[in-house]
Amino acid sequence: MKLKNAFSVWLAAVFVGILVNPVCLAASGPEDNSKPNVLFIAVDDLNDWVEPLAGHSQAITPNLSRLAVTGITFTNAHCQAPICNPSRISLLTGKLPSSTGVYFLSPHLRQCKTTRDLVTLPQYFARNGYETIGGGKIFHVEGPLEFDSYGGRFGGFGPRPRLPINCRQAHPLWDWGAFPDSDTKMPDFKLAEWAVQQIKKPGNRPRFLAVGFYRPHVPMYVPKKWLDRFPLESIKLPEHIANDLLDVSQYAQDLSWSSVAPRHEWFLKNKGQWQKAVQAYLACTAFVDHQVGKLLDALEQSGQSDNTIVVLWSDHGFHLGTKERWGKRSLWNAATRVPLIIRGPGIACGMKCDRPVGLIDLFPTLNDLCGLESMKGIDGRSLKPLLRDPAAKWPYPAITTFGPNNHAIETADWRYITYADGSQELYDRRTDRFEFRNLIGDPKYQPIVNHLRHYLPQINLPMAPGSANLDARPGSEPDIDGKPDFEKMRSRGQQKNRNPEKTKTSSAN
């Protein structure tokens, strides 16, 4: 597969984007006083393996690039929890997980005392005169009661073959391969067709349309033609080093250990499966990108593009062997960094913003952009200053939380992680993009740690009653095939090789 000249492609895309999008031309001009529509697109489990973020050199996402050149791409955006339910609750209520006690897959939004009476983002828009429409996965499980109308789930994570294709060592959803035989059988295809019809419908009120795609969430099934775009023999594995976790605490290792995912050792022992899983993830991402393109086409054809704010986001990232982990459920960059692209009237075009921001900022941002009164009592901040000027002063970090008193603080230069047992990690993001070297033991970095600790949440509620599905919490559930012998790993060398250049085995820049 030939690699594109990234700069030439970007420059051409910006030029074409400006020609076809009057929004870009009006970015610095007066704003229309009428309330804009909102197209709110979620993509489940999408990490930075997309063209605008360059997380993997083989990613094929032309429609995300097309969206990016007509808006702003946030290159340092992070979820507030690296798992679906609390991440989505945080985004849609504007409350940090540490402010609600919802850290895991349950309790759900309306089951928890701290969240059951909160006004959600679509509800707030409805109260302010918007018609709210939802379809697919926006909330973790809720839907019908949060929107004026809800199109359904369209099959969710299905369809699935009678028997697994590649993996029988984990949860039934953890599999990958060519299935089904047609795009039309995919839930995301059906969802996109439904969403296109919603965009085409005339309306008397401004519209908030939320569309939640399911792929690339496992099972990573997609019709064969999408896999064929990524020849298996040329697949590049993500950047990694052997024994990457030897310089982090046992608590950190346990916290990131999901009982539902295959073990990294399984991928190493089963030749070719790592490549197949990466291939499937890239293919599923390309498939979803194509569905997003249908929505952008319909929006342009509707004549409403210049009065519509488009927001594309993912609920968290995803490990595919990075940090010797699979899935989400960690406080490392691969699990917390997410695509976030925003375009609309008055928003700068074709630019990137490197400031650390969070999904929690979307609630106040959309209120601000749509001229709604600020929602009281939420934890996020409006990104409107950065949408006007991506280089504007922004003295805030992004905060991700996974379980009580486990937090990651992300700034432009540093990632600081602190765990409930007192263990810590520090990574210099300027020189160690893949977080290979934990600097916490070096006393010269203590002033930086002291500074970053000031950003930790002041409220740390205990787990809400009804918390369950805690399969990454230490000691919570038996693992599917046992944990590796970390003590044996340590006995092979107390210090991990500190020169990643000597031990990295693949590149995906």
C-alpha positions in Angstrom: 0.0 0.0 0.0 1.5 3.3 -1.0 1.7 5.9 1.6 0.2 9.3 0.8 2.1 12.5 0.9 0.3 13.8 4.0 1.0 17.5 3.4 -0.1 17.4 -0.2 -3.3 15.6 0.7 -4.1 17.9 3.5 -3.4 21.0 1.4 -5.6 19.8 -1.4 -8.3 18.8 1.0 -8.3 22.2 2.7 -8.7 23.9 -0.7 -11.5 21.7 -1.8 -13.1 22.0 1.6 -13.2 25.7 1.5 -14.6 25.7 -2.0 -17.5 23.4 -1.1 -18.2 24.7 2.4 -19.4 28.2 2.8 -19.0 27.8 6.5 -15.3 28.2 6.1 -15.6 31.4 4.2 -17.9 32.8 6.8 -15.7 31.7 9.8 -14.6 35.2 10.6 -17.8 37.0 9.6 -21.0 37.9 11.5 -22.9 35.0 12.9 -26.6 34.3 12.1 -28.9 35.0 14.9 -31.0 31.9 14.4 -30.1 28.8 16.4 -28.0 26.4 14.4 -28.7 22.7 14.0 -26.4 20.2 15.6 -25.2 16.9 14.1 -23.7 14.9 17.0 -21.8 11.9 15.7 -20.4 9.3 18.1 -18.1 6.4 17.1 -17.7 3.6 19.6 -14.1 2.6 20.7 -12.4 4.7 18.1 -8.8 5.5 19.0 -6.4 7.9 17.2 -6.0 5.5 14.2 -7.6 8.1 11.9 -6.0 10.3 9.3 -6.5 13.6 11.1 -4.7 12.3 14.2 -2.1 10.2 12.3 -2.2 7.4 15.0 -1.6 4.7 12.4 0.1 5.3 9.0 -2.3 2.8 7.3 -5.5 4.4 8.4 -8.0 5.2 5.6 -10.6 7.7 6.8 -11.1 10.3 4.0 -14.4 11.5 5.4 -13.0 12.3 8.8 -10.3 14.2 6.9 -13.0 15.9 4.9 -14.7 17.0 8.1 -11.4 18.0 9.6 -10.5 20.5 6.8 -13.8 22.3 7.3 -13.4 22.6 11.1 -11.0 22.1 14.0 -9.3 18.9 15.0 -8.4 18.6 18.7 -5.2 16.6 18.7 -5.0 16.3 22.5 -8.6 15.5 23.4 -9.3 12.9 26.1 -12.3 11.0 27.5 -13.2 11.3 31.2 -13.4 7.6 31.8 -11.8 4.8 29.6 -14.9 2.7 29.5 -18.3 3.3 27.8 -20.9 3.9 30.5 -19.1 6.5 32.7 -17.5 8.2 29.7 -20.9 8.8 28.0 -22.6 9.7 31.3 -19.9 12.3 31.9 -20.1 13.8 28.5 -23.9 13.9 28.4 -24.3 15.3 31.9 -21.2 17.5 32.1 -20.2 15.8 35.4 -16.8 14.2 36.1 -17.0 10.5 37.1 -15.4 11.5 40.5 -18.4 13.8 41.0 -21.0 11.1 40.4 -19.4 7.9 41.6 -20.2 6.2 38.3 -16.9 4.6 37.3 -17.8 1.3 35.6 -20.4 -0.3 33.4 -23.2 0.2 36.0 -25.2 1.7 37.5 -26.7 3.3 34.4 -27.7 6.9 34.2 -31.2 6.7 35.6 -30.4 4.0 38.2 -27.9 6.1 40.2 -29.0 8.6 42.9 -26.3 11.1 41.8 -27.3 11.1 38.1 -30.9 9.9 37.8 -32.3 13.5 38.0 -29.6 15.2 36.0 -30.6 17.0 32.8 -28.8 15.5 29.9 -27.4 17.4 26.9 -30.3 16.4 24.5 -32.9 17.2 27.2 -31.4 20.6 27.7 -31.6 21.3 24.0 -35.2 20.1 24.0 -36.0 22.5 26.8 -34.5 25.3 24.7 -36.7 24.8 21.7 -34.8 22.1 19.8 -36.2 19.0 18.2 -34.0 16.2 19.6 -33.5 12.9 17.6 -31.3 10.0 18.5 -30.3 6.7 17.0 -27.7 4.1 17.7 -25.3 4.2 20.7 -25.2 7.7 22.2 -25.9 6.8 25.9 -24.5 3.4 27.0 -28.0 1.9 27.2 -30.5 4.7 27.5 -32.0 6.3 24.4 -35.8 6.6 24.0 -36.4 8.7 27.1 -33.6 11.1 26.5 -34.7 12.3 23.0 -38.0 13.6 21.5 -37.7 10.6 19.1 -35.3 7.7 19.0 -34.7 5.6 15.9 -33.5 2.5 17.7 -30.3 0.4 17.9 -30.4 -1.2 14.5 -28.9 -4.4 15.7 -26.3 -3.0 18.0 -23.0 -5.1 17.9 -24.4 -7.7 15.5 -24.6 -9.6 13.4 -22.4 -12.5 14.5 -21.6 -15.9 12.9 -22.6 -19.1 14.6 -19.0 -19.8 15.7 -16.1 -17.4 16.3 -13.8 -16.8 13.3 -10.5 -16.2 15.0 -10.7 -16.1 18.8 -12.3 -18.5 21.2 -10.2 -17.5 24.2 -12.2 -14.6 25.5 -15.7 -13.0 25.8 -17.9 -14.0 22.8 -17.8 -10.4 21.5 -14.0 -10.5 21.3 -13.5 -11.8 17.7 -12.5 -10.4 14.3 -12.8 -11.3 10.7 -14.9 -11.1 7.5 -18.6 -11.2 8.3 -21.3 -10.6 7.1 -21.2 -10.8 3.3 -22.9 -7.4 2.7 -22.7 -3.9 4.1 -26.5 -3.8 4.1 -26.5 -6.3 7.0 -24.4 -4.1 9.2 -26.2 -2.1 11.9 -24.1 1.0 11.2 -25.2 0.8 7.5 -28.8 0.8 8.6 -28.2 3.6 11.1 -26.5 5.8 8.5 -29.5 5.2 6.1 -31.9 6.2 8.8 -29.8 9.3 9.8 -29.7 10.4 6.2 -33.5 10.4 6.1 -33.6 12.5 9.3 -31.3 15.1 7.8 -33.5 15.3 4.7 -36.7 15.9 6.7 -37.9 19.4 6.8 -38.5 20.9 10.2 -39.9 23.9 11.9 -37.4 23.9 14.8 -33.7 23.8 15.1 -32.6 20.1 15.3 -30.2 18.2 17.5 -29.5 14.9 15.7 -27.4 12.4 17.5 -26.0 9.4 15.6 -24.0 6.7 17.5 -22.1 4.2 15.4 -21.1 0.9 16.9 -17.9 -0.1 15.0 -15.0 -0.5 15.5 -16.2 -1.9 18.9 -15.8 -5.6 19.1 -16.7 -7.9 17.5 -14.5 -6.5 14.8 -16.5 -8.0 12.0 -16.9 -6.3 8.7 -17.5 -7.5 5.1 -14.5 -8.8 3.3 -14.1 -5.9 0.9 -13.1 -3.7 3.8 -10.5 -6.1 5.0 -9.1 -6.3 1.5 -8.2 -2.7 1.6 -5.6 -3.6 4.2 -3.5 -6.5 2.9 -2.5 -8.7 5.8 1.1 -9.2 4.7 1.7 -5.4 4.9 0.0 -4.7 8.2 2.0 -2.6 10.6 1.7 -3.3 14.3 1.5 -0.4 16.7 4.6 0.9 18.4 5.5 -1.3 21.3 8.4 -2.7 23.4 8.8 -5.9 25.3 8.0 -5.9 29.1 6.5 -2.5 28.8 4.8 -2.7 32.2 7.8 -3.5 34.4 8.2 0.1 35.5 4.6 0.5 36.7 3.0 -0.7 39.9 1.2 -4.0 40.3 -1.9 -2.0 41.0 -1.7 -0.3 37.6 -1.2 -3.6 35.9 -4.3 -5.1 37.7 -6.4 -2.0 37.0 -5.8 -2.3 33.3 -6.3 -6.0 33.2 -9.7 -6.7 31.6 -11.1 -10.2 32.2 -13.0 -10.1 28.9 -10.2 -9.5 26.4 -7.6 -12.0 25.1 -4.2 -11.8 26.7 -1.4 -10.2 25.0 0.5 -13.5 25.4 -2.2 -15.2 23.4 -1.5 -12.9 20.5 2.2 -13.5 20.7 1.7 -17.2 20.8 -0.8 -17.4 18.0 1.1 -16.3 14.9 -0.6 -13.8 12.7 -3.5 -13.0 15.0 -2.1 -9.6 16.1 -1.9 -8.6 12.5 -5.4 -9.9 11.8 -6.8 -7.9 14.7 -5.1 -4.7 13.6 -6.3 -5.3 10.1 -9.9 -5.8 11.3 -9.8 -2.7 13.4 -8.5 -0.6 10.5 -11.1 -2.1 8.3 -14.0 -1.5 10.7 -12.8 2.1 11.1 -12.7 2.6 7.3 -16.2 1.2 7.1 -17.6 3.6 9.7 -15.8 6.5 8.0 -17.8 5.6 4.9 -21.0 5.8 6.9 -20.0 9.2 8.3 -19.5 10.3 4.7 -23.1 9.5 3.9 -24.2 11.9 6.7 -21.9 14.7 5.4 -23.2 14.2 1.8 -26.8 14.4 3.0 -26.0 17.5 5.1 -24.5 19.3 2.1 -27.4 18.3 -0.2 -29.9 19.5 2.4 -28.8 23.1 2.1 -28.3 23.2 5.9 -24.5 22.7 6.1 -23.8 26.4 6.6 -26.1 26.5 9.6 -25.2 23.2 11.2 -22.6 22.5 13.9 -21.1 19.0 13.4 -19.3 17.3 16.3 -17.6 14.0 15.9 -16.2 12.2 18.9 -15.4 8.8 20.4 -16.1 7.7 24.0 -12.5 6.5 24.6 -9.5 5.0 22.9 -8.5 1.4 22.5 -5.3 -0.7 23.0 -4.4 -3.2 20.3 -1.2 -4.5 22.0 0.1 -1.1 23.1 1.3 -1.3 26.8 0.8 -5.1 26.3 -3.0 -4.5 26.7 -6.1 -5.1 24.6 -9.3 -3.0 24.8 -9.8 0.1 26.8 -9.7 0.2 30.7 -6.5 2.0 31.3 -5.2 5.5 32.2 -2.6 5.5 29.4 -2.8 7.6 26.3 -3.9 4.8 24.0 -7.1 4.4 26.0 -7.8 8.0 26.9 -7.0 9.9 23.7 -10.0 10.3 21.4 -10.9 11.9 18.0 -12.7 15.2 18.4 -13.6 17.3 15.4 -15.9 20.3 15.5 -17.1 22.4 12.6 -19.8 25.1 12.2 -20.6 28.7 11.7 -17.9 31.0 13.0 -15.5 28.1 13.6 -12.0 28.2 12.1 -11.4 25.8 9.3 -8.7 23.3 8.5 -6.8 23.9 11.7 -5.6 21.8 14.6 -5.7 22.6 18.3 -3.1 21.0 20.5 -4.5 22.2 23.8 -5.6 19.4 26.3 -9.4 19.2 26.3 -12.0 16.7 27.4 -15.3 15.3 26.2 -16.8 16.9 29.3 -16.3 20.3 27.6 -18.8 19.5 24.8 -21.9 20.2 26.9 -20.9 23.8 27.7 -19.4 24.3 24.3 -22.6 23.4 22.4 -24.6 25.6 24.8 -22.3 28.4 24.0 -22.2 27.9 20.2 -26.0 27.6 20.1 -26.7 30.7 22.2 -28.2 28.8 25.1 -28.0 29.9 28.7 -25.1 28.2 30.4 -26.0 25.0 32.2 -25.5 25.4 36.0 -23.4 23.0 38.0 -21.4 21.2 35.3 -17.7 20.5 35.4 -16.6 21.2 31.8 -15.6 24.5 30.1 -16.7 25.9 26.8 -14.2 25.4 24.0 -15.5 28.4 22.1 -12.3 30.4 22.6 -10.2 27.6 21.0 -12.7 27.3 18.2 -12.1 30.9 17.3 -8.3 30.7 17.9 -6.8 27.2 18.3 -3.7 28.8 19.8 -5.6 30.8 22.5 -4.5 30.6 26.1 -5.9 27.5 27.7 -4.4 26.8 31.2 -6.4 23.7 31.9 -5.5 20.0 31.7 -7.6 17.0 30.6 -8.6 14.7 33.4 -9.4 11.0 33.0 -10.6 8.8 35.9 -10.9 5.0 36.2 -12.3 3.9 39.5 -12.2 5.9 42.8 -8.9 7.9 43.3 -7.3 6.7 40.0 -6.7 9.8 37.8 -4.6 10.8 34.8 -3.7 14.5 34.3 -2.8 15.3 30.7 -1.2 18.7 29.8 0.5 19.7 26.6 3.8 18.2 27.8 3.1 15.7 30.5 0.9 12.8 31.6 0.8 12.2 35.3 -1.1 9.2 36.7 -1.9 8.6 40.4 -3.6 5.4 41.7 -5.6 4.7 44.8 -2.7 2.7 46.4 -0.4 5.7 46.2 1.6 4.5 43.1 2.3 7.0 40.4 3.5 7.4 36.8 4.9 10.4 34.9 5.6 10.6 31.2 7.2 13.3 29.1 4.9 13.5 26.1 7.3 15.7 24.2 10.0 13.0 24.0 8.1 9.8 24.9 4.9 9.8 22.8 4.2 6.1 23.5 4.8 6.3 27.2 7.6 3.8 27.4 9.5 5.4 30.2 8.0 6.1 33.6 9.9 9.0 35.1 8.3 9.0 38.6 11.4 7.6 40.4 13.7 10.5 39.2 13.7 13.2 41.9 14.4 16.0 39.4 10.8 15.6 38.2 9.3 16.0 41.6 8.5 19.7 41.1 6.5 18.8 38.0 4.6 16.1 39.9 3.8 18.6 42.7 2.5 21.1 40.1 0.3 18.5 38.3 -1.2 17.2 41.6 -2.9 20.6 42.0 -5.2 19.6 39.1 -6.5 16.4 40.7 -10.3 16.4 41.4 -11.2 17.7 44.8 -14.3 15.5 44.9 -13.8 11.8 44.8 -17.0 10.0 45.6 -17.0 6.3 46.4 -18.4 3.9 43.9 -22.1 4.4 43.5 -24.4 1.7 44.9 -25.1 -0.9 42.2 -21.6 -0.6 40.7 -20.9 -3.8 38.8 -19.0 -5.1 35.8 -15.8 -4.1 37.5 -13.7 -6.6 35.7 -10.7 -4.4 35.5 -10.8 -3.6 39.3 -8.2 -5.5 41.3 -9.6 -8.8 42.5 -13.0 -8.2 41.1 -13.5 -11.2 38.8 -11.6 -14.3 37.8 -9.6 -13.8 34.6 -10.4 -16.0 31.6 -7.1 -17.8 31.5 -5.1 -16.6 34.5 -2.7 -13.7 34.9 0.9 -13.9 33.6 3.5 -14.4 36.2 4.7 -10.8 36.7 7.2 -11.8 39.3 8.8 -14.2 36.9 8.9 -11.4 34.3 10.6 -9.2 36.9 13.2 -11.9 37.6 14.3 -11.6 34.0 15.5 -8.1 34.8 14.6 -5.6 37.4 15.0 -2.7 35.0 13.3 -2.5 31.6 15.4 -1.6 28.7 15.5 2.2 28.8 16.3 2.6 25.2 13.1 2.0 23.2 14.9 2.2 19.9 16.7 -1.0 20.7 13.5 -3.0 21.5 10.7 -1.6 19.4 9.6 -4.1 16.9 7.1 -2.2 14.7 6.3 1.3 13.7 3.0 3.0 13.0 3.7 6.7 13.0 
